[in-house]
């Protein structure tokens, strides 16, 4: 009986992802979708899986709604990545282009 409950949950999650991908017109064979419980957990997952070994620079912007970007910063710091911070969207675009 437990197997059936797990199977139903997996099918439901698959159906939700498929509907979102279809709605956004994103091909499932080219992209994947990961559902997380919060923005913070999404940033943490991204920070833990980002290939900092191939790109030793991280450009961040201040996130006024949350401090979720701190997961990326902490992960980058642990991997000795050079970090550039832009304090907000009012920053000069030419500076952002140079940093990128």
SVG drawing of the C-alpha trace seen along z (x, -y; Angstrom):
<svg xmlns="http://www.w3.org/2000/svg" viewBox="-2 -54 42 56">
<polyline fill="none" stroke="black" stroke-width="0.4" points="0.0,0.0 2.9,-2.4 4.3,-1.8 1.1,-3.0 1.1,-6.2 4.7,-6.9 3.8,-6.2 0.8,-8.5 2.9,-11.3 5.6,-10.8 3.0,-10.9 1.4,-14.0 4.7,-15.8 5.5,-14.7 2.1,-16.0 2.6,-19.4 6.0,-19.8 4.7,-18.8 1.8,-21.3 4.2,-24.1 6.7,-23.3 3.8,-23.1 2.3,-26.4 5.7,-28.1 6.3,-26.3 9.6,-24.8 10.6,-21.5 10.9,-18.8 13.7,-17.1 15.9,-20.2 15.3,-21.5 14.4,-20.2 12.3,-21.7 13.1,-21.4 10.4,-22.3 11.5,-23.5 9.7,-24.5 11.0,-28.1 13.1,-30.6 15.9,-30.1 16.0,-26.3 16.1,-27.0 19.1,-29.3 20.8,-26.8 20.4,-24.1 21.7,-26.3 24.7,-27.4 25.6,-23.8 25.4,-22.6 26.8,-25.6 30.1,-24.8 32.3,-27.4 35.4,-25.4 34.8,-26.5 33.9,-30.2 35.6,-31.8 33.5,-34.9 30.0,-35.6 28.1,-38.8 25.2,-39.4 22.6,-42.1 21.0,-43.1 17.7,-41.2 15.4,-43.6 12.7,-41.0 14.9,-38.4 18.5,-37.5 18.3,-34.2 21.2,-35.2 23.4,-34.8 23.4,-31.0 25.1,-31.7 27.6,-34.1 28.4,-31.6 29.0,-28.8 31.1,-31.0 33.2,-32.2 33.8,-28.6 35.1,-27.8 37.3,-30.9 35.3,-32.6 35.8,-36.3 32.5,-38.2 31.3,-41.4 28.2,-43.1 25.9,-45.6 23.9,-47.4 20.7,-47.6 19.1,-48.0 19.8,-51.7 23.5,-50.8 25.1,-51.9 24.5,-49.3 28.0,-49.9 29.6,-48.8 27.4,-45.6 28.5,-44.9 32.1,-45.2 31.8,-42.9 29.9,-40.3"/>
</svg>
